[in-house]
Amino acid sequence: MGSVKDYFSSLGSGIASLLKGMQVTGKEFITPKITEKYPEDREKVHVPDRFRAILQLKYDADGNHKCIACGICQRNCPNGTISITTKMVPTFDGKQKRKLDKYIYDLGSCTFCQLCVTTCPQNALEFSNDFEQAVFTREKLVKKLNYLPEKEEPAPTPEQIAKMQAEKEAKIAAAKAAAAAKKAAAAASAEAPKDSTEK
């Protein structure tokens, strides 16, 4: 008798489970269908701003980027996706300045972890949400991010030239004063033994 009771109990729970599933299926029958007509309606496709598709340098309206070629992004990349080449250029004050020569990014090996973006001290990098990056060969996934030509170092302003001249003259005056003080100290130390021997 107990087995018949268990049979009908399990049959009832099975029918209840089936009706619950059919209820979900029935809702889908009357739900309006949404079909993406990509690529015909790519202008209307909404891609979230937080979607990470490809790394890029931030360029301003004048075509300048903020990358100083420090190499932090290259060192923090977990799988060597980024490769930076630098060059030294002379500045107006006679010093050497490191500048970005090539910023190579391999999209095919990027894990989109965003460590390069978060650790950049100049906030020079960002991920765009342009997801249409399909190509036929992996070589085309290697991209040069500094695609605009690098600009020449700006000419010094009259204020910078005057400031540089003033600093140069101040250094020369300080060096002369230090040399004169050293010479006076040497002369004083040379006279001191003579005084002690005379006494």
N, CA and C atoms as a LAMMPS dump frame, in Angstrom:
ITEM: TIMESTEP
0
ITEM: NUMBER OF ATOMS
597
ITEM: BOX BOUNDS ff ff ff
-5.0000000000000000e+02 5.0000000000000000e+02
-5.0000000000000000e+02 5.0000000000000000e+02
-5.0000000000000000e+02 5.0000000000000000e+02
ITEM: ATOMS id mol type element x y z
1 1 1 N 0.837 -1.207 0
2 1 2 C 0 0 0
3 1 3 C 0.868 1.252 0
4 2 1 N 1.979 1.157 0.728
5 2 2 C 2.873 2.313 0.792
6 2 3 C 3.506 2.607 -0.542
7 3 1 N 3.802 1.59 -1.319
8 3 2 C 4.442 1.811 -2.61
9 3 3 C 3.502 2.506 -3.585
10 4 1 N 2.206 2.194 -3.525
11 4 2 C 1.225 2.861 -4.391
12 4 3 C 1.106 4.33 -4
13 5 1 N 1.155 4.583 -2.704
14 5 2 C 1.073 5.964 -2.216
15 5 3 C 2.293 6.769 -2.67
16 6 1 N 3.463 6.143 -2.574
17 6 2 C 4.69 6.818 -3.026
18 6 3 C 4.647 7.07 -4.529
19 7 1 N 4.078 6.085 -5.277
20 7 2 C 3.992 6.232 -6.719
21 7 3 C 3.152 7.446 -7.096
22 8 1 N 1.977 7.544 -6.512
23 8 2 C 1.094 8.668 -6.852
24 8 3 C 1.646 9.994 -6.323
25 9 1 N 2.363 9.953 -5.2
26 9 2 C 2.977 11.17 -4.665
27 9 3 C 4.066 11.683 -5.617
28 10 1 N 4.911 10.762 -6.086
29 10 2 C 5.961 11.179 -7.034
30 10 3 C 5.364 11.573 -8.375
31 11 1 N 4.269 10.932 -8.785
32 11 2 C 3.587 11.301 -10.022
33 11 3 C 3.015 12.706 -9.914
34 12 1 N 2.423 13.019 -8.762
35 12 2 C 1.88 14.372 -8.558
36 12 3 C 2.955 15.435 -8.563
37 13 1 N 4.1 15.164 -7.896
38 13 2 C 5.187 16.147 -7.892
39 13 3 C 5.781 16.305 -9.282
40 14 1 N 5.827 15.212 -10.066
41 14 2 C 6.325 15.308 -11.44
42 14 3 C 5.409 16.14 -12.317
43 15 1 N 4.101 15.966 -12.16
44 15 2 C 3.147 16.752 -12.949
45 15 3 C 3.237 18.237 -12.558
46 16 1 N 3.381 18.502 -11.233
47 16 2 C 3.508 19.894 -10.772
48 16 3 C 4.771 20.534 -11.349
49 17 1 N 5.868 19.788 -11.379
50 17 2 C 7.116 20.301 -11.951
51 17 3 C 6.967 20.543 -13.444
52 18 1 N 6.258 19.624 -14.133
53 18 2 C 6.032 19.788 -15.57
54 18 3 C 5.188 21.022 -15.858
55 19 1 N 4.149 21.24 -15.051
56 19 2 C 3.306 22.422 -15.244
57 19 3 C 4.071 23.714 -14.984
58 20 1 N 4.972 23.675 -14.01
59 20 2 C 5.787 24.86 -13.713
60 20 3 C 6.703 25.185 -14.902
61 21 1 N 7.315 24.155 -15.463
62 21 2 C 8.162 24.371 -16.628
63 21 3 C 7.376 24.838 -17.836
64 22 1 N 6.186 24.268 -18.041
65 22 2 C 5.344 24.668 -19.17
66 22 3 C 4.861 26.113 -19.017
67 23 1 N 4.728 26.558 -17.759
68 23 2 C 4.335 27.944 -17.513
69 23 3 C 5.419 28.902 -18.023
70 24 1 N 6.683 28.57 -17.744
71 24 2 C 7.801 29.384 -18.241
72 24 3 C 7.826 29.357 -19.765
73 25 1 N 7.631 28.16 -20.355
74 25 2 C 7.626 28.036 -21.81
75 25 3 C 6.471 28.806 -22.422
76 26 1 N 5.326 28.749 -21.771
77 26 2 C 4.153 29.478 -22.28
78 26 3 C 4.368 30.977 -22.277
79 27 1 N 5.064 31.501 -21.273
80 27 2 C 5.364 32.938 -21.234
81 27 3 C 6.248 33.336 -22.402
82 28 1 N 7.177 32.456 -22.769
83 28 2 C 8.065 32.756 -23.891
84 28 3 C 7.309 32.791 -25.219
85 29 1 N 6.195 32.054 -25.314
86 29 2 C 5.396 32.071 -26.543
87 29 3 C 4.759 33.433 -26.786
88 30 1 N 4.41 34.125 -25.707
89 30 2 C 3.724 35.415 -25.867
90 30 3 C 4.646 36.609 -25.653
91 31 1 N 5.929 36.344 -25.319
92 31 2 C 6.889 37.437 -25.145
93 31 3 C 7.312 37.96 -26.515
94 32 1 N 7.359 39.314 -26.699
95 32 2 C 7.818 39.852 -27.999
96 32 3 C 9.26 39.44 -28.282
97 33 1 N 9.529 39.051 -29.495
98 33 2 C 10.858 38.582 -29.879
99 33 3 C 11.739 39.759 -30.284
100 34 1 N 13.027 39.681 -29.901
101 34 2 C 14 40.72 -30.248
102 34 3 C 15.105 40.048 -31.047
103 35 1 N 15.283 40.476 -32.272
104 35 2 C 16.327 39.925 -33.132
105 35 3 C 17.272 41.039 -33.529
106 36 1 N 18.575 40.842 -33.276
107 36 2 C 19.583 41.821 -33.677
108 36 3 C 19.879 41.649 -35.163
109 37 1 N 19.705 42.706 -35.93
110 37 2 C 19.963 42.645 -37.366
111 37 3 C 21.354 43.199 -37.663
112 38 1 N 22.33 42.609 -37.006
113 38 2 C 23.708 43.043 -37.219
114 38 3 C 24.244 42.369 -38.471
115 39 1 N 24.976 43.035 -39.337
116 39 2 C 25.509 44.4 -39.239
117 39 3 C 24.654 45.477 -39.887
118 40 1 N 23.447 45.144 -40.321
119 40 2 C 22.618 46.142 -40.995
120 40 3 C 22.307 47.331 -40.093
121 41 1 N 22.073 47.067 -38.821
122 41 2 C 21.712 48.152 -37.903
123 41 3 C 22.827 48.437 -36.904
124 42 1 N 24.092 48.428 -37.378
125 42 2 C 25.217 48.653 -36.463
126 42 3 C 25.204 50.057 -35.875
127 43 1 N 24.548 51.033 -36.535
128 43 2 C 24.461 52.385 -35.972
129 43 3 C 23.585 52.405 -34.729
130 44 1 N 22.632 51.472 -34.646
131 44 2 C 21.708 51.456 -33.511
132 44 3 C 22.153 50.516 -32.398
133 45 1 N 23.177 49.726 -32.643
134 45 2 C 23.632 48.765 -31.631
135 45 3 C 24.205 49.523 -30.442
136 46 1 N 23.695 49.207 -29.27
137 46 2 C 24.183 49.861 -28.058
138 46 3 C 25.263 48.995 -27.419
139 47 1 N 26.472 49.533 -27.363
140 47 2 C 27.58 48.849 -26.705
141 47 3 C 27.86 49.594 -25.399
142 48 1 N 27.859 48.924 -24.267
143 48 2 C 28.102 49.622 -22.998
144 48 3 C 29.453 50.327 -22.988
145 49 1 N 29.505 51.471 -22.309
146 49 2 C 30.744 52.246 -22.235
147 49 3 C 31.849 51.488 -21.517
148 50 1 N 31.493 50.597 -20.594
149 50 2 C 32.486 49.86 -19.826
150 50 3 C 33.044 48.661 -20.59
151 51 1 N 32.504 48.372 -21.758
152 51 2 C 32.988 47.234 -22.533
153 51 3 C 34.407 47.504 -23.019
154 52 1 N 35.323 46.564 -22.802
155 52 2 C 36.725 46.729 -23.183
156 52 3 C 36.962 45.994 -24.501
157 53 1 N 37.254 46.758 -25.54
158 53 2 C 37.448 46.146 -26.853
159 53 3 C 38.887 46.267 -27.324
160 54 1 N 39.456 47.462 -27.269
161 54 2 C 40.821 47.666 -27.762
162 54 3 C 41.463 48.821 -27.01
163 55 1 N 42.748 48.675 -26.709
164 55 2 C 43.497 49.718 -26.002
165 55 3 C 43.869 50.825 -26.976
166 56 1 N 43.838 52.075 -26.493
167 56 2 C 44.237 53.202 -27.337
168 56 3 C 44.793 54.325 -26.476
169 57 1 N 45.637 55.149 -27.114
170 57 2 C 46.151 56.352 -26.456
171 57 3 C 45.1 57.441 -26.53
172 58 1 N 45.041 58.246 -25.484
173 58 2 C 44.105 59.378 -25.489
174 58 3 C 44.748 60.558 -26.214
175 59 1 N 44.154 60.974 -27.299
176 59 2 C 44.625 62.139 -28.051
177 59 3 C 43.681 63.309 -27.794
178 60 1 N 44.261 64.513 -27.651
179 60 2 C 43.413 65.696 -27.502
180 60 3 C 43.085 66.269 -28.882
181 61 1 N 42.409 67.41 -28.903
182 61 2 C 41.972 68.005 -30.169
183 61 3 C 43.143 68.443 -31.035
184 62 1 N 44.293 68.744 -30.418
185 62 2 C 45.47 69.18 -31.181
186 62 3 C 46.339 68.017 -31.637
187 63 1 N 45.94 66.785 -31.354
188 63 2 C 46.719 65.625 -31.771
189 63 3 C 47.863 65.286 -30.845
190 64 1 N 47.773 65.678 -29.577
191 64 2 C 48.811 65.378 -28.589
192 64 3 C 48.33 64.288 -27.642
193 65 1 N 49.228 63.407 -27.261
194 65 2 C 48.91 62.413 -26.236
195 65 3 C 49.749 62.704 -24.994
196 66 1 N 49.375 62.087 -23.881
197 66 2 C 50.034 62.367 -22.606
198 66 3 C 51.061 61.308 -22.203
199 67 1 N 51.339 60.353 -23.08
200 67 2 C 52.28 59.286 -22.748
201 67 3 C 53.699 59.849 -22.636
202 68 1 N 54.382 59.532 -21.532
203 68 2 C 55.754 59.993 -21.314
204 68 3 C 56.756 58.85 -21.48
205 69 1 N 56.285 57.703 -21.967
206 69 2 C 57.138 56.537 -22.232
207 69 3 C 57.865 56.062 -20.981
208 70 1 N 57.163 56.049 -19.849
209 70 2 C 57.782 55.602 -18.599
210 70 3 C 57.906 54.076 -18.546
211 71 1 N 57.076 53.35 -19.29
212 71 2 C 57.164 51.895 -19.353
213 71 3 C 56.446 51.15 -18.246
214 72 1 N 55.662 51.844 -17.425
215 72 2 C 54.949 51.172 -16.328
216 72 3 C 53.909 50.197 -16.88
217 73 1 N 53.204 50.611 -17.938
218 73 2 C 52.186 49.729 -18.521
219 73 3 C 52.83 48.471 -19.096
220 74 1 N 53.992 48.62 -19.699
221 74 2 C 54.7 47.469 -20.27
222 74 3 C 55.127 46.498 -19.179
223 75 1 N 55.608 47.026 -18.06
224 75 2 C 56.047 46.163 -16.958
225 75 3 C 54.872 45.487 -16.266
226 76 1 N 53.721 46.15 -16.195
227 76 2 C 52.577 45.586 -15.49
228 76 3 C 51.74 44.638 -16.341
229 77 1 N 51.958 44.621 -17.638
230 77 2 C 51.183 43.733 -18.516
231 77 3 C 51.521 42.283 -18.19
232 78 1 N 50.533 41.452 -17.845
233 78 2 C 50.846 40.089 -17.393
234 78 3 C 51.349 39.16 -18.486
235 79 1 N 51.122 39.456 -19.762
236 79 2 C 51.55 38.53 -20.816
237 79 3 C 52.274 39.214 -21.963
238 80 1 N 52.869 40.362 -21.726
239 80 2 C 53.716 41.002 -22.725
240 80 3 C 52.984 41.516 -23.941
241 81 1 N 51.788 42.015 -23.742
242 81 2 C 51.002 42.543 -24.857
243 81 3 C 51.554 43.872 -25.351
244 82 1 N 52.158 44.654 -24.455
245 82 2 C 52.613 46.007 -24.78
246 82 3 C 54.126 46.023 -24.937
247 83 1 N 54.581 46.723 -25.973
248 83 2 C 56.011 46.906 -26.205
249 83 3 C 56.257 48.376 -26.538
250 84 1 N 57.101 49.033 -25.746
251 84 2 C 57.357 50.47 -25.914
252 84 3 C 58.804 50.684 -26.328
253 85 1 N 58.995 51.512 -27.351
254 85 2 C 60.328 51.929 -27.791
255 85 3 C 60.445 53.43 -27.573
256 86 1 N 61.568 53.868 -26.975
257 86 2 C 61.749 55.28 -26.671
258 86 3 C 62.932 55.841 -27.444
259 87 1 N 63.008 57.161 -27.463
260 87 2 C 64.148 57.851 -28.069
261 87 3 C 64.453 59.08 -27.227
262 88 1 N 65.694 59.531 -27.286
263 88 2 C 66.116 60.721 -26.548
264 88 3 C 66.194 61.895 -27.521
265 89 1 N 65.586 63.003 -27.138
266 89 2 C 65.606 64.204 -27.984
267 89 3 C 66.167 65.356 -27.165
268 90 1 N 66.942 66.246 -27.793
269 90 2 C 67.496 67.395 -27.049
270 90 3 C 66.422 68.46 -26.819
271 91 1 N 66.495 69.106 -25.671
272 91 2 C 65.58 70.194 -25.352
273 91 3 C 66.307 71.532 -25.524
274 92 1 N 65.567 72.624 -25.415
275 92 2 C 66.148 73.95 -25.658
276 92 3 C 67.209 74.331 -24.633
277 93 1 N 67.141 73.715 -23.429
278 93 2 C 68.116 74.066 -22.397
279 93 3 C 69.348 73.162 -22.413
280 94 1 N 69.495 72.369 -23.482
281 94 2 C 70.68 71.537 -23.632
282 94 3 C 70.594 70.175 -22.977
283 95 1 N 69.471 69.833 -22.369
284 95 2 C 69.31 68.534 -21.721
285 95 3 C 68.707 67.537 -22.705
286 96 1 N 68.639 66.286 -22.288
287 96 2 C 68.026 65.228 -23.089
288 96 3 C 66.694 64.836 -22.463
289 97 1 N 65.704 64.607 -23.31
290 97 2 C 64.378 64.229 -22.841
291 97 3 C 63.955 62.945 -23.533
292 98 1 N 63.417 62.003 -22.736
293 98 2 C 62.941 60.743 -23.312
294 98 3 C 61.538 60.941 -23.879
295 99 1 N 61.337 60.459 -25.11
296 99 2 C 60.037 60.573 -25.762
297 99 3 C 59.632 59.226 -26.335
298 100 1 N 58.351 59.075 -26.552
299 100 2 C 57.807 57.843 -27.113
300 100 3 C 58.137 57.749 -28.594
301 101 1 N 58.689 56.61 -28.999
302 101 2 C 58.978 56.367 -30.414
303 101 3 C 57.916 55.452 -31.021
304 102 1 N 57.714 54.269 -30.41
305 102 2 C 56.689 53.335 -30.888
306 102 3 C 55.966 52.723 -29.699
307 103 1 N 54.649 52.694 -29.777
308 103 2 C 53.823 52.023 -28.775
309 103 3 C 53.099 50.885 -29.497
310 104 1 N 53.6 49.663 -29.323
311 104 2 C 53.063 48.497 -30.02
312 104 3 C 52.167 47.713 -29.056
313 105 1 N 50.969 47.393 -29.547
314 105 2 C 49.958 46.689 -28.738
315 105 3 C 49.446 45.489 -29.526
316 106 1 N 49.512 44.307 -28.905
317 106 2 C 49.058 43.077 -29.55
318 106 3 C 47.669 42.725 -29.016
319 107 1 N 46.658 43.041 -29.802
320 107 2 C 45.28 42.784 -29.386
321 107 3 C 45.002 41.292 -29.255
322 108 1 N 45.694 40.469 -30.052
323 108 2 C 45.45 39.029 -30.031
324 108 3 C 45.852 38.355 -28.736
325 109 1 N 46.779 38.926 -27.978
326 109 2 C 47.205 38.316 -26.713
327 109 3 C 46.74 39.116 -25.496
328 110 1 N 45.944 40.143 -25.7
329 110 2 C 45.459 40.973 -24.58
330 110 3 C 44.369 40.241 -23.812
331 111 1 N 44.45 40.282 -22.482
332 111 2 C 43.42 39.675 -21.633
333 111 3 C 42.432 40.712 -21.111
334 112 1 N 42.593 41.969 -21.507
335 112 2 C 41.675 43.061 -21.142
336 112 3 C 41.552 43.209 -19.623
337 113 1 N 42.668 43.009 -18.925
338 113 2 C 42.658 43.117 -17.458
339 113 3 C 42.657 44.572 -16.998
340 114 1 N 43.051 45.491 -17.865
341 114 2 C 43.063 46.932 -17.614
342 114 3 C 44.122 47.368 -16.601
343 115 1 N 45.124 46.53 -16.36
344 115 2 C 46.214 46.93 -15.466
345 115 3 C 47.013 48.083 -16.057
346 116 1 N 47.156 48.106 -17.373
347 116 2 C 47.897 49.19 -18.025
348 116 3 C 47.189 50.528 -17.833
349 117 1 N 45.864 50.515 -17.906
350 117 2 C 45.096 51.753 -17.779
351 117 3 C 45.106 52.255 -16.341
352 118 1 N 44.92 51.354 -15.39
353 118 2 C 44.815 51.77 -13.992
354 118 3 C 46.154 52.197 -13.403
355 119 1 N 47.269 51.681 -13.932
356 119 2 C 48.581 52.033 -13.369
357 119 3 C 49.276 53.161 -14.117
358 120 1 N 48.688 53.666 -15.192
359 120 2 C 49.324 54.744 -15.952
360 120 3 C 49.33 56.026 -15.129
361 121 1 N 50.505 56.605 -14.823
362 121 2 C 50.543 57.814 -13.983
363 121 3 C 50.039 59.067 -14.698
364 122 1 N 49.998 59.041 -16.035
365 122 2 C 49.58 60.218 -16.801
366 122 3 C 48.146 60.123 -17.303
367 123 1 N 47.46 59.012 -16.998
368 123 2 C 46.096 58.78 -17.501
369 123 3 C 46.067 58.916 -19.028
370 124 1 N 47.022 58.272 -19.685
371 124 2 C 47.192 58.412 -21.131
372 124 3 C 46.535 57.291 -21.923
373 125 1 N 46.03 56.253 -21.234
374 125 2 C 45.466 55.094 -21.924
375 125 3 C 44 54.912 -21.586
376 126 1 N 43.28 54.257 -22.5
377 126 2 C 41.895 53.9 -22.255
378 126 3 C 41.509 52.738 -23.163
379 127 1 N 40.474 52.015 -22.758
380 127 2 C 39.907 50.975 -23.611
381 127 3 C 38.681 51.541 -24.307
382 128 1 N 38.65 51.423 -25.626
383 128 2 C 37.457 51.835 -26.364
384 128 3 C 36.51 50.643 -26.442
385 129 1 N 35.25 50.903 -26.773
386 129 2 C 34.276 49.82 -26.903
387 129 3 C 33.989 49.481 -28.362
388 130 1 N 34.951 49.756 -29.249
389 130 2 C 34.822 49.406 -30.659
390 130 3 C 35.135 47.922 -30.817
391 131 1 N 34.094 47.099 -30.843
392 131 2 C 34.281 45.651 -30.819
393 131 3 C 34.534 45.053 -32.202
394 132 1 N 34.418 45.808 -33.255
395 132 2 C 34.591 45.266 -34.61
396 132 3 C 36.078 45.208 -34.957
397 133 1 N 36.757 44.184 -34.473
398 133 2 C 38.197 44.05 -34.667
399 133 3 C 38.554 42.734 -35.342
400 134 1 N 37.601 42.105 -36.032
401 134 2 C 37.867 40.818 -36.677
402 134 3 C 38.78 40.996 -37.889
403 135 1 N 39.81 40.156 -37.98
404 135 2 C 40.753 40.178 -39.107
405 135 3 C 41.028 38.735 -39.525
406 136 1 N 41.687 38.564 -40.666
407 136 2 C 41.954 37.231 -41.181
408 136 3 C 43.29 36.663 -40.705
409 137 1 N 44.235 37.518 -40.323
410 137 2 C 45.536 37.044 -39.842
411 137 3 C 45.858 37.696 -38.502
412 138 1 N 46.61 36.974 -37.667
413 138 2 C 46.957 37.488 -36.335
414 138 3 C 47.915 38.667 -36.41
415 139 1 N 48.684 38.758 -37.506
416 139 2 C 49.63 39.87 -37.635
417 139 3 C 48.914 41.216 -37.668
418 140 1 N 47.688 41.229 -38.178
419 140 2 C 46.939 42.481 -38.25
420 140 3 C 46.388 42.928 -36.899
421 141 1 N 46.469 42.051 -35.895
422 141 2 C 46.039 42.415 -34.549
423 141 3 C 47.118 43.177 -33.79
424 142 1 N 48.334 43.206 -34.329
425 142 2 C 49.416 43.981 -33.713
426 142 3 C 49.307 45.412 -34.232
427 143 1 N 49.048 46.35 -33.336
428 143 2 C 48.753 47.726 -33.729
429 143 3 C 49.749 48.701 -33.112
430 144 1 N 50.039 49.768 -33.849
431 144 2 C 50.87 50.86 -33.337
432 144 3 C 49.914 51.94 -32.84
433 145 1 N 49.926 52.186 -31.53
434 145 2 C 48.946 53.101 -30.945
435 145 3 C 49.279 54.566 -31.173
436 146 1 N 50.549 54.921 -31.281
437 146 2 C 50.898 56.322 -31.556
438 146 3 C 50.968 56.51 -33.078
439 147 1 N 49.796 56.493 -33.68
440 147 2 C 49.705 56.546 -35.145
441 147 3 C 49.905 57.951 -35.692
442 148 1 N 49.701 58.978 -34.897
443 148 2 C 49.941 60.346 -35.363
444 148 3 C 51.428 60.668 -35.249
445 149 1 N 51.984 61.459 -36.172
446 149 2 C 53.417 61.787 -36.083
447 149 3 C 53.721 62.622 -34.842
448 150 1 N 54.876 62.317 -34.236
449 150 2 C 55.287 63.053 -33.039
450 150 3 C 55.661 64.483 -33.414
451 151 1 N 55.269 65.426 -32.578
452 151 2 C 55.543 66.838 -32.852
453 151 3 C 56.91 67.232 -32.292
454 152 1 N 57.479 68.256 -32.893
455 152 2 C 58.774 68.758 -32.438
456 152 3 C 58.63 69.418 -31.07
457 153 1 N 59.757 69.489 -30.365
458 153 2 C 59.751 70.171 -29.075
459 153 3 C 59.418 71.649 -29.282
460 154 1 N 58.548 72.222 -28.454
461 154 2 C 58.187 73.63 -28.649
462 154 3 C 59.364 74.561 -28.406
463 155 1 N 59.392 75.649 -29.174
464 155 2 C 60.458 76.643 -29.009
465 155 3 C 60.307 77.34 -27.665
466 156 1 N 61.421 77.713 -27.023
467 156 2 C 61.317 78.356 -25.704
468 156 3 C 60.717 79.75 -25.81
469 157 1 N 59.943 80.09 -24.815
470 157 2 C 59.35 81.424 -24.753
471 157 3 C 60.391 82.405 -24.216
472 158 1 N 60.197 83.711 -24.429
473 158 2 C 61.153 84.687 -23.867
474 158 3 C 61.29 84.575 -22.348
475 159 1 N 60.201 84.242 -21.659
476 159 2 C 60.275 84.079 -20.206
477 159 3 C 61.166 82.9 -19.833
478 160 1 N 61.048 81.777 -20.594
479 160 2 C 61.881 80.612 -20.313
480 160 3 C 63.356 80.904 -20.583
481 161 1 N 63.623 81.651 -21.662
482 161 2 C 65.011 82.012 -21.975
483 161 3 C 65.588 82.898 -20.879
484 162 1 N 64.81 83.905 -20.425
485 162 2 C 65.268 84.794 -19.357
486 162 3 C 65.5 84.023 -18.063
487 163 1 N 64.596 83.1 -17.755
488 163 2 C 64.738 82.301 -16.532
489 163 3 C 65.984 81.415 -16.617
490 164 1 N 66.219 80.829 -17.793
491 164 2 C 67.389 79.98 -17.975
492 164 3 C 68.675 80.789 -17.824
493 165 1 N 68.704 81.996 -18.405
494 165 2 C 69.879 82.857 -18.283
495 165 3 C 70.128 83.249 -16.831
496 166 1 N 69.028 83.596 -16.114
497 166 2 C 69.164 83.986 -14.706
498 166 3 C 69.701 82.825 -13.871
499 167 1 N 69.2 81.596 -14.132
500 167 2 C 69.685 80.425 -13.399
501 167 3 C 71.161 80.156 -13.704
502 168 1 N 71.527 80.34 -14.975
503 168 2 C 72.919 80.122 -15.364
504 168 3 C 73.839 81.117 -14.673
505 169 1 N 73.435 82.403 -14.672
506 169 2 C 74.242 83.431 -14.011
507 169 3 C 74.321 83.194 -12.509
508 170 1 N 73.211 82.747 -11.915
509 170 2 C 73.21 82.466 -10.48
510 170 3 C 74.159 81.319 -10.149
511 171 1 N 74.189 80.283 -11.001
512 171 2 C 75.102 79.158 -10.778
513 171 3 C 76.559 79.599 -10.897
514 172 1 N 76.842 80.47 -11.899
515 172 2 C 78.215 80.968 -12.079
516 172 3 C 78.642 81.801 -10.876
517 173 1 N 77.734 82.684 -10.408
518 173 2 C 78.047 83.518 -9.247
519 173 3 C 78.261 82.661 -8.003
520 174 1 N 77.443 81.626 -7.827
521 174 2 C 77.59 80.744 -6.663
522 174 3 C 78.908 79.979 -6.735
523 175 1 N 79.27 79.537 -7.948
524 175 2 C 80.546 78.82 -8.106
525 175 3 C 81.725 79.731 -7.814
526 176 1 N 81.664 81.003 -8.284
527 176 2 C 82.746 81.96 -8.017
528 176 3 C 82.855 82.254 -6.529
529 177 1 N 81.709 82.42 -5.866
530 177 2 C 81.717 82.685 -4.424
531 177 3 C 82.286 81.499 -3.658
532 178 1 N 81.944 80.288 -4.075
533 178 2 C 82.461 79.093 -3.404
534 178 3 C 83.973 78.972 -3.609
535 179 1 N 84.439 79.298 -4.826
536 179 2 C 85.883 79.238 -5.098
537 179 3 C 86.636 80.29 -4.293
538 180 1 N 86.049 81.509 -4.199
539 180 2 C 86.698 82.569 -3.414
540 180 3 C 86.741 82.203 -1.939
541 181 1 N 85.666 81.602 -1.44
542 181 2 C 85.642 81.194 -0.024
543 181 3 C 86.659 80.092 0.235
544 182 1 N 86.777 79.189 -0.71
545 182 2 C 87.75 78.106 -0.558
546 182 3 C 89.177 78.642 -0.587
547 183 1 N 89.413 79.632 -1.459
548 183 2 C 90.734 80.237 -1.571
549 183 3 C 91.092 81 -0.292
550 184 1 N 90.085 81.722 0.256
551 184 2 C 90.317 82.466 1.496
552 184 3 C 90.576 81.518 2.664
553 185 1 N 89.855 80.409 2.694
554 185 2 C 90.058 79.433 3.766
555 185 3 C 91.436 78.792 3.658
556 186 1 N 91.881 78.54 2.436
557 186 2 C 93.217 77.957 2.238
558 186 3 C 94.301 78.947 2.652
559 187 1 N 94.102 80.237 2.327
560 187 2 C 95.084 81.255 2.709
561 187 3 C 95.131 81.417 4.236
562 188 1 N 93.959 81.368 4.864
563 188 2 C 93.903 81.492 6.327
564 188 3 C 94.566 80.304 7.01
565 189 1 N 94.383 79.129 6.477
566 189 2 C 95.01 77.936 7.078
567 189 3 C 96.516 77.925 6.842
568 190 1 N 96.948 78.551 5.745
569 190 2 C 98.395 78.619 5.474
570 190 3 C 99.067 79.61 6.418
571 191 1 N 98.392 80.681 6.815
572 191 2 C 98.948 81.671 7.728
573 191 3 C 98.905 81.214 9.179
574 192 1 N 97.969 80.37 9.531
575 192 2 C 97.801 79.933 10.921
576 192 3 C 99.046 79.225 11.459
577 193 1 N 99.727 78.322 10.778
578 193 2 C 100.932 77.683 11.327
579 193 3 C 102.079 78.676 11.557
580 194 1 N 102.189 79.697 10.696
581 194 2 C 103.24 80.702 10.878
582 194 3 C 103.051 81.438 12.195
583 195 1 N 101.8 81.81 12.521
584 195 2 C 101.519 82.511 13.777
585 195 3 C 101.873 81.657 14.967
586 196 1 N 101.585 80.374 14.905
587 196 2 C 101.825 79.479 16.05
588 196 3 C 103.343 79.265 16.232
589 197 1 N 104.123 79.236 15.167
590 197 2 C 105.577 79.034 15.283
591 197 3 C 106.249 80.275 15.803
592 198 1 N 105.721 81.456 15.467
593 198 2 C 106.309 82.701 15.951
594 198 3 C 106.136 82.856 17.432
595 199 1 N 105.041 82.402 18
596 199 2 C 104.777 82.514 19.43
597 199 3 C 105.62 81.476 20.163
